[in-house]
Amino acid sequence: MSLATAVRRWLSGGDEVLYECRHCGTTVEPTEWRCPTCGSDEIAEFDPAEYDAP
Ligand SMILES: [Zn+2]
């Protein structure tokens, strides 16, 4: 999933923090610390508060 998709999801989903695999870009559930797609444990955390959307 692209960052744009993540932002779009954020815009429609409130202010919850997003987690995304750094390796393949899959969105990962907050309860998951390993990507279900590629098995990587490098999960990026996106805090919506850090985005200042127009
Ligand atoms: Zn992955």
mmCIF file of the protein (N, C-alpha, C, O) and its ligand, coordinates in Angstrom:
data_MODEL
# 
_entry.id   MODEL 
# 
loop_
_entity.id 
_entity.type 
_entity.pdbx_number_of_molecules 
1 polymer     1 
2 non-polymer 1 
# 
_entity_poly.entity_id                      1 
_entity_poly.type                           'polypeptide(L)' 
_entity_poly.nstd_linkage                   no 
_entity_poly.nstd_monomer                   no 
_entity_poly.pdbx_seq_one_letter_code       MSLATAVRRWLSGGDEVLYECRHCGTTVEPTEWRCPTCGSDEIAEFDPAEYDAP 
_entity_poly.pdbx_seq_one_letter_code_can   MSLATAVRRWLSGGDEVLYECRHCGTTVEPTEWRCPTCGSDEIAEFDPAEYDAP 
_entity_poly.pdbx_strand_id                 A 
# 
loop_
_entity_poly_seq.entity_id 
_entity_poly_seq.num 
_entity_poly_seq.mon_id 
_entity_poly_seq.hetero 
1 1  MET n 
1 2  SER n 
1 3  LEU n 
1 4  ALA n 
1 5  THR n 
1 6  ALA n 
1 7  VAL n 
1 8  ARG n 
1 9  ARG n 
1 10 TRP n 
1 11 LEU n 
1 12 SER n 
1 13 GLY n 
1 14 GLY n 
1 15 ASP n 
1 16 GLU n 
1 17 VAL n 
1 18 LEU n 
1 19 TYR n 
1 20 GLU n 
1 21 CYS n 
1 22 ARG n 
1 23 HIS n 
1 24 CYS n 
1 25 GLY n 
1 26 THR n 
1 27 THR n 
1 28 VAL n 
1 29 GLU n 
1 30 PRO n 
1 31 THR n 
1 32 GLU n 
1 33 TRP n 
1 34 ARG n 
1 35 CYS n 
1 36 PRO n 
1 37 THR n 
1 38 CYS n 
1 39 GLY n 
1 40 SER n 
1 41 ASP n 
1 42 GLU n 
1 43 ILE n 
1 44 ALA n 
1 45 GLU n 
1 46 PHE n 
1 47 ASP n 
1 48 PRO n 
1 49 ALA n 
1 50 GLU n 
1 51 TYR n 
1 52 ASP n 
1 53 ALA n 
1 54 PRO n 
# 
loop_
_struct_asym.id 
_struct_asym.entity_id 
A 1 
B 2 
# 
loop_
_chem_comp.id 
_chem_comp.type 
_chem_comp.mon_nstd_flag 
ALA 'L-peptide linking' y 
ARG 'L-peptide linking' y 
ASP 'L-peptide linking' y 
CYS 'L-peptide linking' y 
GLU 'L-peptide linking' y 
GLY 'peptide linking'   y 
HIS 'L-peptide linking' y 
ILE 'L-peptide linking' y 
LEU 'L-peptide linking' y 
MET 'L-peptide linking' y 
PHE 'L-peptide linking' y 
PRO 'L-peptide linking' y 
SER 'L-peptide linking' y 
THR 'L-peptide linking' y 
TRP 'L-peptide linking' y 
TYR 'L-peptide linking' y 
VAL 'L-peptide linking' y 
ZN  non-polymer         . 
# 
_pdbx_entity_nonpoly.entity_id   2 
_pdbx_entity_nonpoly.name        ? 
_pdbx_entity_nonpoly.comp_id     ZN 
# 
_pdbx_nonpoly_scheme.asym_id         B 
_pdbx_nonpoly_scheme.entity_id       2 
_pdbx_nonpoly_scheme.mon_id          ZN 
_pdbx_nonpoly_scheme.ndb_seq_num     1 
_pdbx_nonpoly_scheme.pdb_seq_num     101 
_pdbx_nonpoly_scheme.auth_seq_num    101 
_pdbx_nonpoly_scheme.pdb_mon_id      ZN 
_pdbx_nonpoly_scheme.auth_mon_id     ZN 
_pdbx_nonpoly_scheme.pdb_strand_id   A 
_pdbx_nonpoly_scheme.pdb_ins_code    . 
# 
loop_
_atom_site.group_PDB 
_atom_site.id 
_atom_site.type_symbol 
_atom_site.label_atom_id 
_atom_site.label_alt_id 
_atom_site.label_comp_id 
_atom_site.label_asym_id 
_atom_site.label_entity_id 
_atom_site.label_seq_id 
_atom_site.pdbx_PDB_ins_code 
_atom_site.Cartn_x 
_atom_site.Cartn_y 
_atom_site.Cartn_z 
_atom_site.occupancy 
_atom_site.B_iso_or_equiv 
_atom_site.pdbx_formal_charge 
_atom_site.auth_seq_id 
_atom_site.auth_comp_id 
_atom_site.auth_asym_id 
_atom_site.auth_atom_id 
_atom_site.pdbx_PDB_model_num 
ATOM   1   N  N  . MET A 1 1  ? 0.850   -1.203  0.000  1.00 0.00 ? 1   MET A N  1 
ATOM   2   C  CA . MET A 1 1  ? 0.000   0.000   0.000  1.00 0.00 ? 1   MET A CA 1 
ATOM   3   C  C  . MET A 1 1  ? 0.874   1.237   0.000  1.00 0.00 ? 1   MET A C  1 
ATOM   4   O  O  . MET A 1 1  ? 1.860   1.309   0.734  1.00 0.00 ? 1   MET A O  1 
ATOM   5   N  N  . SER A 1 2  ? 0.519   2.195   -0.810 1.00 0.00 ? 2   SER A N  1 
ATOM   6   C  CA . SER A 1 2  ? 1.310   3.414   -0.909 1.00 0.00 ? 2   SER A CA 1 
ATOM   7   C  C  . SER A 1 2  ? 1.030   4.351   0.257  1.00 0.00 ? 2   SER A C  1 
ATOM   8   O  O  . SER A 1 2  ? 0.048   4.205   0.985  1.00 0.00 ? 2   SER A O  1 
ATOM   9   N  N  . LEU A 1 3  ? 1.919   5.304   0.405  1.00 0.00 ? 3   LEU A N  1 
ATOM   10  C  CA . LEU A 1 3  ? 1.727   6.288   1.469  1.00 0.00 ? 3   LEU A CA 1 
ATOM   11  C  C  . LEU A 1 3  ? 0.446   7.083   1.214  1.00 0.00 ? 3   LEU A C  1 
ATOM   12  O  O  . LEU A 1 3  ? -0.279  7.424   2.149  1.00 0.00 ? 3   LEU A O  1 
ATOM   13  N  N  . ALA A 1 4  ? 0.173   7.375   -0.059 1.00 0.00 ? 4   ALA A N  1 
ATOM   14  C  CA . ALA A 1 4  ? -1.034  8.133   -0.397 1.00 0.00 ? 4   ALA A CA 1 
ATOM   15  C  C  . ALA A 1 4  ? -2.274  7.371   0.078  1.00 0.00 ? 4   ALA A C  1 
ATOM   16  O  O  . ALA A 1 4  ? -3.224  7.968   0.585  1.00 0.00 ? 4   ALA A O  1 
ATOM   17  N  N  . THR A 1 5  ? -2.253  6.071   -0.091 1.00 0.00 ? 5   THR A N  1 
ATOM   18  C  CA . THR A 1 5  ? -3.382  5.267   0.356  1.00 0.00 ? 5   THR A CA 1 
ATOM   19  C  C  . THR A 1 5  ? -3.485  5.306   1.871  1.00 0.00 ? 5   THR A C  1 
ATOM   20  O  O  . THR A 1 5  ? -4.581  5.352   2.429  1.00 0.00 ? 5   THR A O  1 
ATOM   21  N  N  . ALA A 1 6  ? -2.348  5.287   2.522  1.00 0.00 ? 6   ALA A N  1 
ATOM   22  C  CA . ALA A 1 6  ? -2.347  5.338   3.984  1.00 0.00 ? 6   ALA A CA 1 
ATOM   23  C  C  . ALA A 1 6  ? -2.919  6.659   4.472  1.00 0.00 ? 6   ALA A C  1 
ATOM   24  O  O  . ALA A 1 6  ? -3.672  6.705   5.445  1.00 0.00 ? 6   ALA A O  1 
ATOM   25  N  N  . VAL A 1 7  ? -2.551  7.725   3.786  1.00 0.00 ? 7   VAL A N  1 
ATOM   26  C  CA . VAL A 1 7  ? -3.051  9.044   4.174  1.00 0.00 ? 7   VAL A CA 1 
ATOM   27  C  C  . VAL A 1 7  ? -4.560  9.112   3.933  1.00 0.00 ? 7   VAL A C  1 
ATOM   28  O  O  . VAL A 1 7  ? -5.309  9.665   4.739  1.00 0.00 ? 7   VAL A O  1 
ATOM   29  N  N  . ARG A 1 8  ? -4.986  8.539   2.808  1.00 0.00 ? 8   ARG A N  1 
ATOM   30  C  CA . ARG A 1 8  ? -6.410  8.549   2.497  1.00 0.00 ? 8   ARG A CA 1 
ATOM   31  C  C  . ARG A 1 8  ? -7.174  7.767   3.570  1.00 0.00 ? 8   ARG A C  1 
ATOM   32  O  O  . ARG A 1 8  ? -8.249  8.169   4.015  1.00 0.00 ? 8   ARG A O  1 
ATOM   33  N  N  . ARG A 1 9  ? -6.596  6.662   3.961  1.00 0.00 ? 9   ARG A N  1 
ATOM   34  C  CA . ARG A 1 9  ? -7.223  5.852   4.990  1.00 0.00 ? 9   ARG A CA 1 
ATOM   35  C  C  . ARG A 1 9  ? -7.281  6.639   6.305  1.00 0.00 ? 9   ARG A C  1 
ATOM   36  O  O  . ARG A 1 9  ? -8.258  6.577   7.051  1.00 0.00 ? 9   ARG A O  1 
ATOM   37  N  N  . TRP A 1 10 ? -6.201  7.379   6.559  1.00 0.00 ? 10  TRP A N  1 
ATOM   38  C  CA . TRP A 1 10 ? -6.173  8.193   7.766  1.00 0.00 ? 10  TRP A CA 1 
ATOM   39  C  C  . TRP A 1 10 ? -7.274  9.247   7.724  1.00 0.00 ? 10  TRP A C  1 
ATOM   40  O  O  . TRP A 1 10 ? -7.969  9.474   8.714  1.00 0.00 ? 10  TRP A O  1 
ATOM   41  N  N  . LEU A 1 11 ? -7.428  9.898   6.547  1.00 0.00 ? 11  LEU A N  1 
ATOM   42  C  CA . LEU A 1 11 ? -8.417  10.958  6.420  1.00 0.00 ? 11  LEU A CA 1 
ATOM   43  C  C  . LEU A 1 11 ? -9.823  10.449  6.702  1.00 0.00 ? 11  LEU A C  1 
ATOM   44  O  O  . LEU A 1 11 ? -10.663 11.185  7.220  1.00 0.00 ? 11  LEU A O  1 
ATOM   45  N  N  . SER A 1 12 ? -10.074 9.207   6.365  1.00 0.00 ? 12  SER A N  1 
ATOM   46  C  CA . SER A 1 12 ? -11.419 8.657   6.551  1.00 0.00 ? 12  SER A CA 1 
ATOM   47  C  C  . SER A 1 12 ? -11.530 7.862   7.844  1.00 0.00 ? 12  SER A C  1 
ATOM   48  O  O  . SER A 1 12 ? -12.624 7.469   8.248  1.00 0.00 ? 12  SER A O  1 
ATOM   49  N  N  . GLY A 1 13 ? -10.410 7.633   8.480  1.00 0.00 ? 13  GLY A N  1 
ATOM   50  C  CA . GLY A 1 13 ? -10.424 6.708   9.623  1.00 0.00 ? 13  GLY A CA 1 
ATOM   51  C  C  . GLY A 1 13 ? -10.136 7.370   10.960 1.00 0.00 ? 13  GLY A C  1 
ATOM   52  O  O  . GLY A 1 13 ? -9.946  6.677   11.960 1.00 0.00 ? 13  GLY A O  1 
ATOM   53  N  N  . GLY A 1 14 ? -10.101 8.701   11.000 1.00 0.00 ? 14  GLY A N  1 
ATOM   54  C  CA . GLY A 1 14 ? -9.864  9.348   12.280 1.00 0.00 ? 14  GLY A CA 1 
ATOM   55  C  C  . GLY A 1 14 ? -8.386  9.522   12.572 1.00 0.00 ? 14  GLY A C  1 
ATOM   56  O  O  . GLY A 1 14 ? -7.585  9.687   11.652 1.00 0.00 ? 14  GLY A O  1 
ATOM   57  N  N  . ASP A 1 15 ? -8.024  9.488   13.830 1.00 0.00 ? 15  ASP A N  1 
ATOM   58  C  CA . ASP A 1 15 ? -6.665  9.867   14.210 1.00 0.00 ? 15  ASP A CA 1 
ATOM   59  C  C  . ASP A 1 15 ? -5.853  8.702   14.759 1.00 0.00 ? 15  ASP A C  1 
ATOM   60  O  O  . ASP A 1 15 ? -4.945  8.892   15.568 1.00 0.00 ? 15  ASP A O  1 
ATOM   61  N  N  . GLU A 1 16 ? -6.184  7.509   14.319 1.00 0.00 ? 16  GLU A N  1 
ATOM   62  C  CA . GLU A 1 16 ? -5.421  6.377   14.812 1.00 0.00 ? 16  GLU A CA 1 
ATOM   63  C  C  . GLU A 1 16 ? -4.062  6.302   14.122 1.00 0.00 ? 16  GLU A C  1 
ATOM   64  O  O  . GLU A 1 16 ? -3.926  6.690   12.961 1.00 0.00 ? 16  GLU A O  1 
ATOM   65  N  N  . VAL A 1 17 ? -3.081  5.814   14.823 1.00 0.00 ? 17  VAL A N  1 
ATOM   66  C  CA . VAL A 1 17 ? -1.739  5.680   14.278 1.00 0.00 ? 17  VAL A CA 1 
ATOM   67  C  C  . VAL A 1 17 ? -1.719  4.541   13.266 1.00 0.00 ? 17  VAL A C  1 
ATOM   68  O  O  . VAL A 1 17 ? -2.338  3.496   13.467 1.00 0.00 ? 17  VAL A O  1 
ATOM   69  N  N  . LEU A 1 18 ? -0.989  4.769   12.166 1.00 0.00 ? 18  LEU A N  1 
ATOM   70  C  CA . LEU A 1 18 ? -0.889  3.759   11.132 1.00 0.00 ? 18  LEU A CA 1 
ATOM   71  C  C  . LEU A 1 18 ? 0.451   3.046   11.225 1.00 0.00 ? 18  LEU A C  1 
ATOM   72  O  O  . LEU A 1 18 ? 1.468   3.646   11.574 1.00 0.00 ? 18  LEU A O  1 
ATOM   73  N  N  . TYR A 1 19 ? 0.436   1.770   10.909 1.00 0.00 ? 19  TYR A N  1 
ATOM   74  C  CA . TYR A 1 19 ? 1.657   0.982   10.867 1.00 0.00 ? 19  TYR A CA 1 
ATOM   75  C  C  . TYR A 1 19 ? 1.786   0.386   9.479  1.00 0.00 ? 19  TYR A C  1 
ATOM   76  O  O  . TYR A 1 19 ? 0.837   -0.173  8.929  1.00 0.00 ? 19  TYR A O  1 
ATOM   77  N  N  . GLU A 1 20 ? 2.987   0.518   8.924  1.00 0.00 ? 20  GLU A N  1 
ATOM   78  C  CA . GLU A 1 20 ? 3.202   0.044   7.570  1.00 0.00 ? 20  GLU A CA 1 
ATOM   79  C  C  . GLU A 1 20 ? 4.568   -0.622  7.469  1.00 0.00 ? 20  GLU A C  1 
ATOM   80  O  O  . GLU A 1 20 ? 5.559   -0.128  8.009  1.00 0.00 ? 20  GLU A O  1 
ATOM   81  N  N  . CYS A 1 21 ? 4.602   -1.732  6.778  1.00 0.00 ? 21  CYS A N  1 
ATOM   82  C  CA . CYS A 1 21 ? 5.860   -2.451  6.593  1.00 0.00 ? 21  CYS A CA 1 
ATOM   83  C  C  . CYS A 1 21 ? 6.837   -1.608  5.790  1.00 0.00 ? 21  CYS A C  1 
ATOM   84  O  O  . CYS A 1 21 ? 6.501   -1.123  4.709  1.00 0.00 ? 21  CYS A O  1 
ATOM   85  N  N  . ARG A 1 22 ? 8.044   -1.434  6.313  1.00 0.00 ? 22  ARG A N  1 
ATOM   86  C  CA . ARG A 1 22 ? 9.052   -0.653  5.588  1.00 0.00 ? 22  ARG A CA 1 
ATOM   87  C  C  . ARG A 1 22 ? 9.546   -1.421  4.371  1.00 0.00 ? 22  ARG A C  1 
ATOM   88  O  O  . ARG A 1 22 ? 10.061  -0.829  3.422  1.00 0.00 ? 22  ARG A O  1 
ATOM   89  N  N  . HIS A 1 23 ? 9.390   -2.714  4.401  1.00 0.00 ? 23  HIS A N  1 
ATOM   90  C  CA . HIS A 1 23 ? 9.960   -3.542  3.353  1.00 0.00 ? 23  HIS A CA 1 
ATOM   91  C  C  . HIS A 1 23 ? 9.055   -3.611  2.128  1.00 0.00 ? 23  HIS A C  1 
ATOM   92  O  O  . HIS A 1 23 ? 9.530   -3.440  1.005  1.00 0.00 ? 23  HIS A O  1 
ATOM   93  N  N  . CYS A 1 24 ? 7.758   -3.860  2.322  1.00 0.00 ? 24  CYS A N  1 
ATOM   94  C  CA . CYS A 1 24 ? 6.867   -4.052  1.182  1.00 0.00 ? 24  CYS A CA 1 
ATOM   95  C  C  . CYS A 1 24 ? 5.693   -3.074  1.176  1.00 0.00 ? 24  CYS A C  1 
ATOM   96  O  O  . CYS A 1 24 ? 4.941   -3.015  0.203  1.00 0.00 ? 24  CYS A O  1 
ATOM   97  N  N  . GLY A 1 25 ? 5.534   -2.314  2.243  1.00 0.00 ? 25  GLY A N  1 
ATOM   98  C  CA . GLY A 1 25 ? 4.503   -1.288  2.243  1.00 0.00 ? 25  GLY A CA 1 
ATOM   99  C  C  . GLY A 1 25 ? 3.132   -1.762  2.686  1.00 0.00 ? 25  GLY A C  1 
ATOM   100 O  O  . GLY A 1 25 ? 2.167   -0.999  2.642  1.00 0.00 ? 25  GLY A O  1 
ATOM   101 N  N  . THR A 1 26 ? 3.039   -3.004  3.108  1.00 0.00 ? 26  THR A N  1 
ATOM   102 C  CA . THR A 1 26 ? 1.762   -3.518  3.579  1.00 0.00 ? 26  THR A CA 1 
ATOM   103 C  C  . THR A 1 26 ? 1.359   -2.827  4.880  1.00 0.00 ? 26  THR A C  1 
ATOM   104 O  O  . THR A 1 26 ? 2.188   -2.620  5.765  1.00 0.00 ? 26  THR A O  1 
ATOM   105 N  N  . THR A 1 27 ? 0.099   -2.477  4.985  1.00 0.00 ? 27  THR A N  1 
ATOM   106 C  CA . THR A 1 27 ? -0.407  -1.930  6.236  1.00 0.00 ? 27  THR A CA 1 
ATOM   107 C  C  . THR A 1 27 ? -0.551  -3.058  7.251  1.00 0.00 ? 27  THR A C  1 
ATOM   108 O  O  . THR A 1 27 ? -1.128  -4.108  6.968  1.00 0.00 ? 27  THR A O  1 
ATOM   109 N  N  . VAL A 1 28 ? -0.018  -2.811  8.426  1.00 0.00 ? 28  VAL A N  1 
ATOM   110 C  CA . VAL A 1 28 ? 0.015   -3.841  9.452  1.00 0.00 ? 28  VAL A CA 1 
ATOM   111 C  C  . VAL A 1 28 ? -0.868  -3.402  10.621 1.00 0.00 ? 28  VAL A C  1 
ATOM   112 O  O  . VAL A 1 28 ? -0.880  -2.232  11.004 1.00 0.00 ? 28  VAL A O  1 
ATOM   113 N  N  . GLU A 1 29 ? -1.585  -4.337  11.162 1.00 0.00 ? 29  GLU A N  1 
ATOM   114 C  CA . GLU A 1 29 ? -2.427  -4.024  12.314 1.00 0.00 ? 29  GLU A CA 1 
ATOM   115 C  C  . GLU A 1 29 ? -1.558  -3.597  13.500 1.00 0.00 ? 29  GLU A C  1 
ATOM   116 O  O  . GLU A 1 29 ? -0.438  -4.085  13.654 1.00 0.00 ? 29  GLU A O  1 
ATOM   117 N  N  . PRO A 1 30 ? -2.070  -2.689  14.338 1.00 0.00 ? 30  PRO A N  1 
ATOM   118 C  CA . PRO A 1 30 ? -1.292  -2.209  15.490 1.00 0.00 ? 30  PRO A CA 1 
ATOM   119 C  C  . PRO A 1 30 ? -0.859  -3.341  16.414 1.00 0.00 ? 30  PRO A C  1 
ATOM   120 O  O  . PRO A 1 30 ? 0.131   -3.215  17.133 1.00 0.00 ? 30  PRO A O  1 
ATOM   121 N  N  . THR A 1 31 ? -1.576  -4.413  16.395 1.00 0.00 ? 31  THR A N  1 
ATOM   122 C  CA . THR A 1 31 ? -1.246  -5.538  17.259 1.00 0.00 ? 31  THR A CA 1 
ATOM   123 C  C  . THR A 1 31 ? -0.185  -6.443  16.658 1.00 0.00 ? 31  THR A C  1 
ATOM   124 O  O  . THR A 1 31 ? 0.345   -7.329  17.329 1.00 0.00 ? 31  THR A O  1 
ATOM   125 N  N  . GLU A 1 32 ? 0.125   -6.208  15.364 1.00 0.00 ? 32  GLU A N  1 
ATOM   126 C  CA . GLU A 1 32 ? 1.109   -7.041  14.677 1.00 0.00 ? 32  GLU A CA 1 
ATOM   127 C  C  . GLU A 1 32 ? 2.469   -6.345  14.687 1.00 0.00 ? 32  GLU A C  1 
ATOM   128 O  O  . GLU A 1 32 ? 2.562   -5.151  14.403 1.00 0.00 ? 32  GLU A O  1 
ATOM   129 N  N  . TRP A 1 33 ? 3.482   -7.066  15.002 1.00 0.00 ? 33  TRP A N  1 
ATOM   130 C  CA . TRP A 1 33 ? 4.824   -6.485  14.966 1.00 0.00 ? 33  TRP A CA 1 
ATOM   131 C  C  . TRP A 1 33 ? 5.677   -7.148  13.893 1.00 0.00 ? 33  TRP A C  1 
ATOM   132 O  O  . TRP A 1 33 ? 6.892   -6.961  13.829 1.00 0.00 ? 33  TRP A O  1 
ATOM   133 N  N  . ARG A 1 34 ? 4.997   -7.935  13.046 1.00 0.00 ? 34  ARG A N  1 
ATOM   134 C  CA . ARG A 1 34 ? 5.700   -8.560  11.939 1.00 0.00 ? 34  ARG A CA 1 
ATOM   135 C  C  . ARG A 1 34 ? 4.779   -8.527  10.728 1.00 0.00 ? 34  ARG A C  1 
ATOM   136 O  O  . ARG A 1 34 ? 3.585   -8.805  10.837 1.00 0.00 ? 34  ARG A O  1 
ATOM   137 N  N  . CYS A 1 35 ? 5.336   -8.188  9.587  1.00 0.00 ? 35  CYS A N  1 
ATOM   138 C  CA . CYS A 1 35 ? 4.521   -8.084  8.376  1.00 0.00 ? 35  CYS A CA 1 
ATOM   139 C  C  . CYS A 1 35 ? 3.993   -9.459  7.973  1.00 0.00 ? 35  CYS A C  1 
ATOM   140 O  O  . CYS A 1 35 ? 4.766   -10.407 7.833  1.00 0.00 ? 35  CYS A O  1 
ATOM   141 N  N  . PRO A 1 36 ? 2.675   -9.568  7.787  1.00 0.00 ? 36  PRO A N  1 
ATOM   142 C  CA . PRO A 1 36 ? 2.088   -10.849 7.393  1.00 0.00 ? 36  PRO A CA 1 
ATOM   143 C  C  . PRO A 1 36 ? 2.399   -11.204 5.947  1.00 0.00 ? 36  PRO A C  1 
ATOM   144 O  O  . PRO A 1 36 ? 2.240   -12.354 5.538  1.00 0.00 ? 36  PRO A O  1 
ATOM   145 N  N  . THR A 1 37 ? 2.843   -10.222 5.176  1.00 0.00 ? 37  THR A N  1 
ATOM   146 C  CA . THR A 1 37 ? 3.098   -10.457 3.753  1.00 0.00 ? 37  THR A CA 1 
ATOM   147 C  C  . THR A 1 37 ? 4.521   -10.947 3.507  1.00 0.00 ? 37  THR A C  1 
ATOM   148 O  O  . THR A 1 37 ? 4.726   -11.941 2.810  1.00 0.00 ? 37  THR A O  1 
ATOM   149 N  N  . CYS A 1 38 ? 5.502   -10.254 4.077  1.00 0.00 ? 38  CYS A N  1 
ATOM   150 C  CA . CYS A 1 38 ? 6.889   -10.583 3.772  1.00 0.00 ? 38  CYS A CA 1 
ATOM   151 C  C  . CYS A 1 38 ? 7.661   -11.066 5.000  1.00 0.00 ? 38  CYS A C  1 
ATOM   152 O  O  . CYS A 1 38 ? 8.790   -11.541 4.876  1.00 0.00 ? 38  CYS A O  1 
ATOM   153 N  N  . GLY A 1 39 ? 7.058   -10.948 6.181  1.00 0.00 ? 39  GLY A N  1 
ATOM   154 C  CA . GLY A 1 39 ? 7.707   -11.472 7.372  1.00 0.00 ? 39  GLY A CA 1 
ATOM   155 C  C  . GLY A 1 39 ? 8.684   -10.519 8.023  1.00 0.00 ? 39  GLY A C  1 
ATOM   156 O  O  . GLY A 1 39 ? 9.290   -10.853 9.041  1.00 0.00 ? 39  GLY A O  1 
ATOM   157 N  N  . SER A 1 40 ? 8.851   -9.311  7.440  1.00 0.00 ? 40  SER A N  1 
ATOM   158 C  CA . SER A 1 40 ? 9.766   -8.343  8.020  1.00 0.00 ? 40  SER A CA 1 
ATOM   159 C  C  . SER A 1 40 ? 9.231   -7.814  9.348  1.00 0.00 ? 40  SER A C  1 
ATOM   160 O  O  . SER A 1 40 ? 8.022   -7.675  9.535  1.00 0.00 ? 40  SER A O  1 
ATOM   161 N  N  . ASP A 1 41 ? 10.151  -7.521  10.265 1.00 0.00 ? 41  ASP A N  1 
ATOM   162 C  CA . ASP A 1 41 ? 9.715   -6.928  11.532 1.00 0.00 ? 41  ASP A CA 1 
ATOM   163 C  C  . ASP A 1 41 ? 10.045  -5.435  11.572 1.00 0.00 ? 41  ASP A C  1 
ATOM   164 O  O  . ASP A 1 41 ? 10.001  -4.807  12.630 1.00 0.00 ? 41  ASP A O  1 
ATOM   165 N  N  . GLU A 1 42 ? 10.372  -4.881  10.415 1.00 0.00 ? 42  GLU A N  1 
ATOM   166 C  CA . GLU A 1 42 ? 10.622  -3.446  10.344 1.00 0.00 ? 42  GLU A CA 1 
ATOM   167 C  C  . GLU A 1 42 ? 9.319   -2.730  9.996  1.00 0.00 ? 42  GLU A C  1 
ATOM   168 O  O  . GLU A 1 42 ? 8.988   -2.540  8.826  1.00 0.00 ? 42  GLU A O  1 
ATOM   169 N  N  . ILE A 1 43 ? 8.605   -2.348  11.016 1.00 0.00 ? 43  ILE A N  1 
ATOM   170 C  CA . ILE A 1 43 ? 7.312   -1.703  10.835 1.00 0.00 ? 43  ILE A CA 1 
ATOM   171 C  C  . ILE A 1 43 ? 7.443   -0.206  11.091 1.00 0.00 ? 43  ILE A C  1 
ATOM   172 O  O  . ILE A 1 43 ? 7.904   0.221   12.149 1.00 0.00 ? 43  ILE A O  1 
ATOM   173 N  N  . ALA A 1 44 ? 7.032   0.573   10.111 1.00 0.00 ? 44  ALA A N  1 
ATOM   174 C  CA . ALA A 1 44 ? 7.050   2.025   10.251 1.00 0.00 ? 44  ALA A CA 1 
ATOM   175 C  C  . ALA A 1 44 ? 5.773   2.481   10.938 1.00 0.00 ? 44  ALA A C  1 
ATOM   176 O  O  . ALA A 1 44 ? 4.688   1.963   10.674 1.00 0.00 ? 44  ALA A O  1 
ATOM   177 N  N  . GLU A 1 45 ? 5.920   3.455   11.817 1.00 0.00 ? 45  GLU A N  1 
ATOM   178 C  CA . GLU A 1 45 ? 4.756   4.003   12.509 1.00 0.00 ? 45  GLU A CA 1 
ATOM   179 C  C  . GLU A 1 45 ? 4.480   5.404   11.986 1.00 0.00 ? 45  GLU A C  1 
ATOM   180 O  O  . GLU A 1 45 ? 5.358   6.267   11.992 1.00 0.00 ? 45  GLU A O  1 
ATOM   181 N  N  . PHE A 1 46 ? 3.252   5.619   11.534 1.00 0.00 ? 46  PHE A N  1 
ATOM   182 C  CA . PHE A 1 46 ? 2.861   6.936   11.039 1.00 0.00 ? 46  PHE A CA 1 
ATOM   183 C  C  . PHE A 1 46 ? 1.902   7.557   12.033 1.00 0.00 ? 46  PHE A C  1 
ATOM   184 O  O  . PHE A 1 46 ? 0.791   7.068   12.235 1.00 0.00 ? 46  PHE A O  1 
ATOM   185 N  N  . ASP A 1 47 ? 2.336   8.622   12.638 1.00 0.00 ? 47  ASP A N  1 
ATOM   186 C  CA . ASP A 1 47 ? 1.461   9.331   13.569 1.00 0.00 ? 47  ASP A CA 1 
ATOM   187 C  C  . ASP A 1 47 ? 0.716   10.428  12.802 1.00 0.00 ? 47  ASP A C  1 
ATOM   188 O  O  . ASP A 1 47 ? 1.341   11.393  12.362 1.00 0.00 ? 47  ASP A O  1 
ATOM   189 N  N  . PRO A 1 48 ? -0.589  10.303  12.635 1.00 0.00 ? 48  PRO A N  1 
ATOM   190 C  CA . PRO A 1 48 ? -1.356  11.284  11.865 1.00 0.00 ? 48  PRO A CA 1 
ATOM   191 C  C  . PRO A 1 48 ? -1.154  12.703  12.357 1.00 0.00 ? 48  PRO A C  1 
ATOM   192 O  O  . PRO A 1 48 ? -1.315  13.651  11.588 1.00 0.00 ? 48  PRO A O  1 
ATOM   193 N  N  . ALA A 1 49 ? -0.807  12.866  13.613 1.00 0.00 ? 49  ALA A N  1 
ATOM   194 C  CA . ALA A 1 49 ? -0.600  14.209  14.164 1.00 0.00 ? 49  ALA A CA 1 
ATOM   195 C  C  . ALA A 1 49 ? 0.587   14.898  13.491 1.00 0.00 ? 49  ALA A C  1 
ATOM   196 O  O  . ALA A 1 49 ? 0.703   16.123  13.526 1.00 0.00 ? 49  ALA A O  1 
ATOM   197 N  N  . GLU A 1 50 ? 1.475   14.096  12.873 1.00 0.00 ? 50  GLU A N  1 
ATOM   198 C  CA . GLU A 1 50 ? 2.639   14.669  12.222 1.00 0.00 ? 50  GLU A CA 1 
ATOM   199 C  C  . GLU A 1 50 ? 2.344   15.131  10.813 1.00 0.00 ? 50  GLU A C  1 
ATOM   200 O  O  . GLU A 1 50 ? 3.164   15.802  10.186 1.00 0.00 ? 50  GLU A O  1 
ATOM   201 N  N  . TYR A 1 51 ? 1.160   14.769  10.307 1.00 0.00 ? 51  TYR A N  1 
ATOM   202 C  CA . TYR A 1 51 ? 0.768   15.192  8.974  1.00 0.00 ? 51  TYR A CA 1 
ATOM   203 C  C  . TYR A 1 51 ? -0.103  16.428  9.069  1.00 0.00 ? 51  TYR A C  1 
ATOM   204 O  O  . TYR A 1 51 ? -0.998  16.522  9.910  1.00 0.00 ? 51  TYR A O  1 
ATOM   205 N  N  . ASP A 1 52 ? 0.177   17.363  8.199  1.00 0.00 ? 52  ASP A N  1 
ATOM   206 C  CA . ASP A 1 52 ? -0.627  18.581  8.188  1.00 0.00 ? 52  ASP A CA 1 
ATOM   207 C  C  . ASP A 1 52 ? -1.293  18.687  6.827  1.00 0.00 ? 52  ASP A C  1 
ATOM   208 O  O  . ASP A 1 52 ? -0.846  19.437  5.960  1.00 0.00 ? 52  ASP A O  1 
ATOM   209 N  N  . ALA A 1 53 ? -2.357  17.933  6.649  1.00 0.00 ? 53  ALA A N  1 
ATOM   210 C  CA . ALA A 1 53 ? -3.032  17.884  5.355  1.00 0.00 ? 53  ALA A CA 1 
ATOM   211 C  C  . ALA A 1 53 ? -3.756  19.196  5.062  1.00 0.00 ? 53  ALA A C  1 
ATOM   212 O  O  . ALA A 1 53 ? -4.302  19.831  5.964  1.00 0.00 ? 53  ALA A O  1 
ATOM   213 N  N  . PRO A 1 54 ? -3.754  19.584  3.812  1.00 0.00 ? 54  PRO A N  1 
ATOM   214 C  CA . PRO A 1 54 ? -4.431  20.823  3.408  1.00 0.00 ? 54  PRO A CA 1 
ATOM   215 C  C  . PRO A 1 54 ? -5.954  20.706  3.549  1.00 0.00 ? 54  PRO A C  1 
ATOM   216 O  O  . PRO A 1 54 ? -6.677  21.657  3.252  1.00 0.00 ? 54  PRO A O  1 
HETATM 217 ZN ZN . ZN  B 2 .  ? 6.263   -6.535  4.423  1.00 0.00 2 101 ZN  A ZN 1 
# 
